[in-house]
Amino acid sequence: MKKFISIALALLIGALALSGCANNNTPNDSENDKGLSVVTTIFPPYDFAREIAGDKAEVTMLLPPASESHSFDPTPADIIKIQDCDVFIYVGGESDEWVSSILESMDTSNMRIITLMDCVEVVEEEIVEGMEDDEHEEGEEGEEGGEEAEEPEYDEHVWTSPRNAKLIVEKISETLREVDADNADYYRANTEAYSAELDDLDAKFKAVVDSAARNTLVFGDRFPFRYFADAYGLDYYAAFPGCSTETEASAATIAFLIDKVKDEQIPVVFHIELSNEKIADAISESTGAKVALLHACHNISKNDFESGKSYLDLMTDNVEALREALN
């Protein structure tokens, strides 16, 4: 986790401010034929915003396709995009701490800001049996030394539940309707249509779980699906919690997951997008379980981005992956 913004970035923000790159927040800039400017940090809110805004806004995602979201650092061009936008959307967890420093340096009085974690009821990141968590262990050592316990770390991956996605979509829609009242009916109609698709997606996941032979998932990877698992009553085991920066698990963790797959005869071991898949492959080699992708939608590949793949596309693929894993 990044705990502070870099000195170079801080100097850059100051330089931009001194150079007069203030946010004019003019929705009808001559270079923007689409009116509003909406900037998001990662893929899910980018996709939600473009579904709602249609051709009435320019929607930009700062995180490059195929990049790791937890180690993202904004470029000077990214900072200017944030300064010049009408609506800025970010997650709000610890991996987004760089945002606070940037926003504090700007005049945001005419900018609308949406934090995904403020749109839903958040839960603490969970450490389950067998899971490695170096930060948690360090925290326990600190307590023994007399230091105060750290504040709870909340799971950032709020969009992985379609039910949460619907709440986020409604907040984005409400904001666009307030900022651009002339197109409020257009945004409302798009929101109603998209919300119906999210309801259908939710019903598909529920149907799979209701008819399943088991309710346990195994991930040879990070686990950013806490909200998804809670929504459908699923149990899970994984190598790391969702925001871990680790990619290599200990022998003990791998052995635990192998035993879990064997004991419960679990047919599929999952990895998430843009993973090296090494842990999942190791578990598969020892158990015969199939390796499969369950897409958390943090980000997508360059090819998927250029072909226009959406949150609904990726999550619909997850329906079939889940069906195979639970039967």
TIBADREN-112623 format. One record per residue (C-alpha): chain; z, x, y negated; residue number from 1. Coordinates in steps of 0.1 Angstrom, whole numbers, plus 2048, in hexadecimal, padded with zeros to 3 digits. Example, Ala and Ser with C-alpha at 12.3 -4.5 7.8 and 13.67 -1.06 7.14 Angstrom:
REM TIBADREN-112623
unit A&Z 84E&X 87B&Y 82D&pos 1
unit A&Z 847&X 889&Y 80B&pos 2
REM end
This chain:
REM TIBADREN-112623
unit A&Z 800&X 800&Y 800&pos 1
unit A&Z 7F8&X 80C&Y 7DD&pos 2
unit A&Z 818&X 80B&Y 7C8&pos 3
unit A&Z 809&X 814&Y 7A7&pos 4
unit A&Z 7E8&X 818&Y 795&pos 5
unit A&Z 7DA&X 83B&Y 793&pos 6
unit A&Z 7DE&X 850&Y 773&pos 7
unit A&Z 7B8&X 852&Y 770&pos 8
unit A&Z 7B5&X 82D&Y 771&pos 9
unit A&Z 7D0&X 828&Y 757&pos 10
unit A&Z 7BE&X 841&Y 740&pos 11
unit A&Z 79E&X 82E&Y 746&pos 12
unit A&Z 7AD&X 80D&Y 73C&pos 13
unit A&Z 7BA&X 81D&Y 71C&pos 14
unit A&Z 798&X 82B&Y 714&pos 15
unit A&Z 787&X 80A&Y 71A&pos 16
unit A&Z 7A0&X 7F9&Y 703&pos 17
unit A&Z 79B&X 813&Y 6E7&pos 18
unit A&Z 775&X 811&Y 6EB&pos 19
unit A&Z 776&X 7EC&Y 6E1&pos 20
unit A&Z 76D&X 7DE&Y 703&pos 21
unit A&Z 783&X 7C0&Y 6FE&pos 22
unit A&Z 77D&X 79F&Y 710&pos 23
unit A&Z 769&X 788&Y 6FB&pos 24
unit A&Z 769&X 76D&Y 716&pos 25
unit A&Z 749&X 75D&Y 70B&pos 26
unit A&Z 73D&X 747&Y 727&pos 27
unit A&Z 719&X 745&Y 71B&pos 28
unit A&Z 712&X 76A&Y 716&pos 29
unit A&Z 6ED&X 770&Y 710&pos 30
unit A&Z 6EB&X 786&Y 72F&pos 31
unit A&Z 6FB&X 76C&Y 745&pos 32
unit A&Z 6E4&X 74E&Y 74A&pos 33
unit A&Z 6FD&X 73E&Y 762&pos 34
unit A&Z 718&X 737&Y 748&pos 35
unit A&Z 73A&X 73F&Y 756&pos 36
unit A&Z 743&X 761&Y 764&pos 37
unit A&Z 75A&X 761&Y 782&pos 38
unit A&Z 767&X 782&Y 790&pos 39
unit A&Z 77A&X 785&Y 7B1&pos 40
unit A&Z 789&X 7A3&Y 7C3&pos 41
unit A&Z 780&X 79A&Y 7E7&pos 42
unit A&Z 768&X 785&Y 7FC&pos 43
unit A&Z 77B&X 764&Y 803&pos 44
unit A&Z 780&X 759&Y 7DE&pos 45
unit A&Z 75D&X 766&Y 7D6&pos 46
unit A&Z 74F&X 74F&Y 7F0&pos 47
unit A&Z 764&X 732&Y 7E6&pos 48
unit A&Z 75B&X 736&Y 7C2&pos 49
unit A&Z 736&X 737&Y 7C8&pos 50
unit A&Z 738&X 718&Y 7DE&pos 51
unit A&Z 749&X 705&Y 7C1&pos 52
unit A&Z 736&X 714&Y 7A4&pos 53
unit A&Z 713&X 713&Y 7B2&pos 54
unit A&Z 6FA&X 71C&Y 797&pos 55
unit A&Z 713&X 716&Y 77B&pos 56
unit A&Z 724&X 738&Y 77C&pos 57
unit A&Z 71E&X 75D&Y 783&pos 58
unit A&Z 736&X 766&Y 7A0&pos 59
unit A&Z 73E&X 78B&Y 7A6&pos 60
unit A&Z 751&X 79C&Y 7C2&pos 61
unit A&Z 761&X 7BE&Y 7B9&pos 62
unit A&Z 767&X 7CA&Y 7DC&pos 63
unit A&Z 746&X 7D9&Y 7EA&pos 64
unit A&Z 73A&X 7CB&Y 80B&pos 65
unit A&Z 748&X 7DE&Y 829&pos 66
unit A&Z 764&X 7EE&Y 815&pos 67
unit A&Z 789&X 7ED&Y 81E&pos 68
unit A&Z 79B&X 7D5&Y 807&pos 69
unit A&Z 7BD&X 7E4&Y 80A&pos 70
unit A&Z 7B2&X 806&Y 7FB&pos 71
unit A&Z 79B&X 7F8&Y 7E0&pos 72
unit A&Z 79B&X 80A&Y 7BE&pos 73
unit A&Z 788&X 7FA&Y 7A1&pos 74
unit A&Z 76D&X 80D&Y 78F&pos 75
unit A&Z 768&X 80D&Y 769&pos 76
unit A&Z 74C&X 7F3&Y 76E&pos 77
unit A&Z 765&X 7DD&Y 782&pos 78
unit A&Z 77E&X 7DE&Y 766&pos 79
unit A&Z 764&X 7D4&Y 74C&pos 80
unit A&Z 759&X 7B7&Y 763&pos 81
unit A&Z 77D&X 7AB&Y 763&pos 82
unit A&Z 780&X 7AE&Y 73E&pos 83
unit A&Z 761&X 79A&Y 738&pos 84
unit A&Z 766&X 77E&Y 751&pos 85
unit A&Z 771&X 75A&Y 74A&pos 86
unit A&Z 783&X 756&Y 76C&pos 87
unit A&Z 793&X 772&Y 780&pos 88
unit A&Z 79F&X 76C&Y 7A4&pos 89
unit A&Z 7B4&X 784&Y 7B9&pos 90
unit A&Z 7CB&X 783&Y 7D6&pos 91
unit A&Z 7EC&X 78D&Y 7C6&pos 92
unit A&Z 7FC&X 7A2&Y 7E2&pos 93
unit A&Z 807&X 7C6&Y 7E3&pos 94
unit A&Z 7E4&X 7D2&Y 7E9&pos 95
unit A&Z 7DA&X 7C3&Y 7C8&pos 96
unit A&Z 7F5&X 7D4&Y 7B3&pos 97
unit A&Z 7D9&X 7E7&Y 7A0&pos 98
unit A&Z 7D0&X 7C5&Y 791&pos 99
unit A&Z 7F1&X 7C1&Y 77E&pos 100
unit A&Z 7EC&X 7E2&Y 76B&pos 101
unit A&Z 7C8&X 7D9&Y 761&pos 102
unit A&Z 7D1&X 7B6&Y 755&pos 103
unit A&Z 7EF&X 7C3&Y 741&pos 104
unit A&Z 7D6&X 7D9&Y 72E&pos 105
unit A&Z 7C0&X 7BC&Y 724&pos 106
unit A&Z 7C1&X 79D&Y 70E&pos 107
unit A&Z 7BF&X 782&Y 728&pos 108
unit A&Z 7C6&X 765&Y 711&pos 109
unit A&Z 7A3&X 756&Y 716&pos 110
unit A&Z 7A1&X 760&Y 73B&pos 111
unit A&Z 7AB&X 749&Y 757&pos 112
unit A&Z 7BC&X 75C&Y 774&pos 113
unit A&Z 7C1&X 74E&Y 797&pos 114
unit A&Z 7D8&X 75F&Y 7B0&pos 115
unit A&Z 7D1&X 754&Y 7D4&pos 116
unit A&Z 7F5&X 758&Y 7DF&pos 117
unit A&Z 800&X 740&Y 7C4&pos 118
unit A&Z 7E9&X 725&Y 7D2&pos 119
unit A&Z 7FB&X 721&Y 7F3&pos 120
unit A&Z 81D&X 724&Y 803&pos 121
unit A&Z 820&X 749&Y 80D&pos 122
unit A&Z 833&X 757&Y 82B&pos 123
unit A&Z 842&X 779&Y 831&pos 124
unit A&Z 82D&X 792&Y 845&pos 125
unit A&Z 83A&X 790&Y 869&pos 126
unit A&Z 842&X 7AD&Y 880&pos 127
unit A&Z 83F&X 7A1&Y 8A4&pos 128
unit A&Z 849&X 7B2&Y 8C5&pos 129
unit A&Z 835&X 7D1&Y 8CC&pos 130
unit A&Z 827&X 7D4&Y 8A9&pos 131
unit A&Z 829&X 7F5&Y 896&pos 132
unit A&Z 835&X 7F4&Y 873&pos 133
unit A&Z 83D&X 816&Y 863&pos 134
unit A&Z 846&X 806&Y 841&pos 135
unit A&Z 85F&X 7EF&Y 852&pos 136
unit A&Z 870&X 80C&Y 864&pos 137
unit A&Z 872&X 821&Y 844&pos 138
unit A&Z 882&X 803&Y 833&pos 139
unit A&Z 89D&X 801&Y 84E&pos 140
unit A&Z 8A5&X 826&Y 84A&pos 141
unit A&Z 8A8&X 821&Y 825&pos 142
unit A&Z 8C2&X 805&Y 82A&pos 143
unit A&Z 8D6&X 81C&Y 841&pos 144
unit A&Z 8D7&X 836&Y 825&pos 145
unit A&Z 8E6&X 81C&Y 80D&pos 146
unit A&Z 8C6&X 813&Y 7FA&pos 147
unit A&Z 8BE&X 7EF&Y 7F2&pos 148
unit A&Z 8A7&X 7DC&Y 80A&pos 149
unit A&Z 884&X 7D7&Y 7FE&pos 150
unit A&Z 879&X 7B5&Y 7F3&pos 151
unit A&Z 866&X 7A0&Y 80D&pos 152
unit A&Z 841&X 7A8&Y 811&pos 153
unit A&Z 82D&X 789&Y 812&pos 154
unit A&Z 80D&X 785&Y 827&pos 155
unit A&Z 7EF&X 787&Y 810&pos 156
unit A&Z 7D5&X 778&Y 827&pos 157
unit A&Z 7D9&X 755&Y 81C&pos 158
unit A&Z 7B5&X 74B&Y 820&pos 159
unit A&Z 7B4&X 74F&Y 846&pos 160
unit A&Z 7C1&X 72B&Y 84A&pos 161
unit A&Z 7A6&X 712&Y 841&pos 162
unit A&Z 7C1&X 6FC&Y 834&pos 163
unit A&Z 7CC&X 716&Y 81C&pos 164
unit A&Z 7A7&X 71D&Y 813&pos 165
unit A&Z 7A5&X 6F8&Y 808&pos 166
unit A&Z 7C3&X 6FC&Y 7F1&pos 167
unit A&Z 7B3&X 71B&Y 7E2&pos 168
unit A&Z 792&X 70A&Y 7DD&pos 169
unit A&Z 7A2&X 6ED&Y 7CB&pos 170
unit A&Z 7B4&X 706&Y 7B3&pos 171
unit A&Z 793&X 718&Y 7AC&pos 172
unit A&Z 782&X 6F6&Y 7A6&pos 173
unit A&Z 79D&X 6EA&Y 78F&pos 174
unit A&Z 79A&X 70A&Y 77B&pos 175
unit A&Z 775&X 708&Y 778&pos 176
unit A&Z 777&X 6E4&Y 76D&pos 177
unit A&Z 78F&X 6ED&Y 751&pos 178
unit A&Z 77B&X 70B&Y 745&pos 179
unit A&Z 75A&X 6FA&Y 747&pos 180
unit A&Z 760&X 6D5&Y 742&pos 181
unit A&Z 73B&X 6CD&Y 73C&pos 182
unit A&Z 735&X 6D5&Y 761&pos 183
unit A&Z 755&X 6C6&Y 76F&pos 184
unit A&Z 743&X 6AB&Y 783&pos 185
unit A&Z 72D&X 6C5&Y 793&pos 186
unit A&Z 74A&X 6DB&Y 79D&pos 187
unit A&Z 75D&X 6BD&Y 7AA&pos 188
unit A&Z 740&X 6B1&Y 7C0&pos 189
unit A&Z 73C&X 6D4&Y 7CE&pos 190
unit A&Z 761&X 6D7&Y 7D5&pos 191
unit A&Z 762&X 6B5&Y 7E8&pos 192
unit A&Z 744&X 6C0&Y 7FE&pos 193
unit A&Z 753&X 6E2&Y 805&pos 194
unit A&Z 776&X 6D4&Y 80C&pos 195
unit A&Z 766&X 6BD&Y 826&pos 196
unit A&Z 757&X 6DB&Y 837&pos 197
unit A&Z 779&X 6EC&Y 837&pos 198
unit A&Z 789&X 6CD&Y 846&pos 199
unit A&Z 76E&X 6CE&Y 862&pos 200
unit A&Z 775&X 6F3&Y 868&pos 201
unit A&Z 79A&X 6EB&Y 86A&pos 202
unit A&Z 794&X 6CF&Y 883&pos 203
unit A&Z 77F&X 6E6&Y 899&pos 204
unit A&Z 79A&X 700&Y 89B&pos 205
unit A&Z 7B4&X 6E5&Y 8A3&pos 206
unit A&Z 79E&X 6D7&Y 8BF&pos 207
unit A&Z 79B&X 6FA&Y 8CF&pos 208
unit A&Z 7C0&X 700&Y 8CE&pos 209
unit A&Z 7C9&X 6DD&Y 8DA&pos 210
unit A&Z 7B3&X 6E0&Y 8F9&pos 211
unit A&Z 7BB&X 705&Y 900&pos 212
unit A&Z 7CB&X 713&Y 920&pos 213
unit A&Z 7E0&X 72C&Y 90C&pos 214
unit A&Z 7EC&X 732&Y 8E8&pos 215
unit A&Z 7F0&X 758&Y 8E6&pos 216
unit A&Z 7D9&X 770&Y 8D4&pos 217
unit A&Z 7D8&X 796&Y 8D8&pos 218
unit A&Z 7CB&X 7AD&Y 8BD&pos 219
unit A&Z 7C4&X 7D1&Y 8C2&pos 220
unit A&Z 7C4&X 7D4&Y 89C&pos 221
unit A&Z 7D6&X 7C8&Y 87D&pos 222
unit A&Z 7DF&X 7A3&Y 87D&pos 223
unit A&Z 7D5&X 792&Y 85C&pos 224
unit A&Z 7D6&X 76F&Y 86C&pos 225
unit A&Z 7FA&X 764&Y 867&pos 226
unit A&Z 7F0&X 745&Y 853&pos 227
unit A&Z 7D6&X 73D&Y 86D&pos 228
unit A&Z 7EE&X 741&Y 88A&pos 229
unit A&Z 808&X 72C&Y 878&pos 230
unit A&Z 7EF&X 710&Y 871&pos 231
unit A&Z 7E6&X 70C&Y 895&pos 232
unit A&Z 806&X 715&Y 8A7&pos 233
unit A&Z 7F9&X 735&Y 8B6&pos 234
unit A&Z 80E&X 753&Y 8C3&pos 235
unit A&Z 801&X 776&Y 8BE&pos 236
unit A&Z 806&X 79B&Y 8C6&pos 237
unit A&Z 7F5&X 7B6&Y 8B2&pos 238
unit A&Z 7F6&X 7DC&Y 8AC&pos 239
unit A&Z 7FE&X 7D9&Y 886&pos 240
unit A&Z 807&X 7BF&Y 86C&pos 241
unit A&Z 7EB&X 7B2&Y 856&pos 242
unit A&Z 7EE&X 7CB&Y 839&pos 243
unit A&Z 7F5&X 7EA&Y 84D&pos 244
unit A&Z 7E0&X 809&Y 844&pos 245
unit A&Z 7E4&X 817&Y 867&pos 246
unit A&Z 7C6&X 819&Y 87F&pos 247
unit A&Z 7D5&X 82D&Y 89C&pos 248
unit A&Z 7F0&X 81C&Y 8B1&pos 249
unit A&Z 80B&X 82D&Y 8C5&pos 250
unit A&Z 809&X 82F&Y 8EB&pos 251
unit A&Z 826&X 818&Y 8ED&pos 252
unit A&Z 815&X 7FD&Y 8D8&pos 253
unit A&Z 7F5&X 7FF&Y 8EC&pos 254
unit A&Z 808&X 7FE&Y 90D&pos 255
unit A&Z 81B&X 7DF&Y 901&pos 256
unit A&Z 7FB&X 7CD&Y 8F8&pos 257
unit A&Z 7EB&X 7D7&Y 919&pos 258
unit A&Z 808&X 7C9&Y 92C&pos 259
unit A&Z 807&X 7A9&Y 917&pos 260
unit A&Z 7E2&X 7A4&Y 91F&pos 261
unit A&Z 7E8&X 7AA&Y 944&pos 262
unit A&Z 808&X 795&Y 947&pos 263
unit A&Z 7F9&X 777&Y 936&pos 264
unit A&Z 7D5&X 77C&Y 943&pos 265
unit A&Z 7C7&X 77B&Y 920&pos 266
unit A&Z 7A1&X 77C&Y 921&pos 267
unit A&Z 79A&X 78A&Y 8FE&pos 268
unit A&Z 7A8&X 7A5&Y 8E8&pos 269
unit A&Z 79F&X 7A2&Y 8C4&pos 270
unit A&Z 797&X 7B9&Y 8A7&pos 271
unit A&Z 790&X 7B1&Y 883&pos 272
unit A&Z 771&X 7B8&Y 86E&pos 273
unit A&Z 768&X 7DB&Y 864&pos 274
unit A&Z 780&X 7E9&Y 87E&pos 275
unit A&Z 77A&X 809&Y 893&pos 276
unit A&Z 784&X 7F3&Y 8B1&pos 277
unit A&Z 794&X 811&Y 8C3&pos 278
unit A&Z 7B5&X 7FF&Y 8CC&pos 279
unit A&Z 7A3&X 7E0&Y 8D8&pos 280
unit A&Z 78C&X 7F5&Y 8ED&pos 281
unit A&Z 7A9&X 808&Y 8FC&pos 282
unit A&Z 7BA&X 7E7&Y 906&pos 283
unit A&Z 799&X 7D9&Y 914&pos 284
unit A&Z 793&X 7F8&Y 929&pos 285
unit A&Z 7B6&X 7F4&Y 939&pos 286
unit A&Z 7B5&X 7CF&Y 93E&pos 287
unit A&Z 791&X 7C3&Y 941&pos 288
unit A&Z 796&X 7AC&Y 923&pos 289
unit A&Z 778&X 7A6&Y 90D&pos 290
unit A&Z 778&X 7B5&Y 8EA&pos 291
unit A&Z 76F&X 79C&Y 8CF&pos 292
unit A&Z 76F&X 798&Y 8A9&pos 293
unit A&Z 785&X 77F&Y 898&pos 294
unit A&Z 779&X 781&Y 874&pos 295
unit A&Z 795&X 781&Y 859&pos 296
unit A&Z 77B&X 77F&Y 83D&pos 297
unit A&Z 78B&X 79B&Y 829&pos 298
unit A&Z 768&X 7A8&Y 824&pos 299
unit A&Z 747&X 7A7&Y 835&pos 300
unit A&Z 72C&X 7C0&Y 83E&pos 301
unit A&Z 710&X 7C8&Y 826&pos 302
unit A&Z 6F7&X 7B7&Y 83C&pos 303
unit A&Z 70C&X 797&Y 83E&pos 304
unit A&Z 711&X 798&Y 819&pos 305
unit A&Z 6ED&X 79C&Y 811&pos 306
unit A&Z 6E3&X 780&Y 82A&pos 307
unit A&Z 6FB&X 768&Y 818&pos 308
unit A&Z 715&X 764&Y 834&pos 309
unit A&Z 732&X 74E&Y 829&pos 310
unit A&Z 756&X 748&Y 831&pos 311
unit A&Z 74C&X 729&Y 844&pos 312
unit A&Z 733&X 73D&Y 859&pos 313
unit A&Z 74C&X 757&Y 862&pos 314
unit A&Z 768&X 73F&Y 86A&pos 315
unit A&Z 750&X 729&Y 87F&pos 316
unit A&Z 749&X 748&Y 894&pos 317
unit A&Z 76F&X 74B&Y 897&pos 318
unit A&Z 770&X 729&Y 8A7&pos 319
unit A&Z 75C&X 734&Y 8C5&pos 320
unit A&Z 76F&X 755&Y 8C7&pos 321
unit A&Z 790&X 743&Y 8C8&pos 322
unit A&Z 784&X 72B&Y 8E2&pos 323
unit A&Z 77B&X 747&Y 8F9&pos 324
unit A&Z 79C&X 759&Y 8F3&pos 325
unit A&Z 7B2&X 73A&Y 8FA&pos 326
unit A&Z 7A0&X 72F&Y 91A&pos 327
REM end
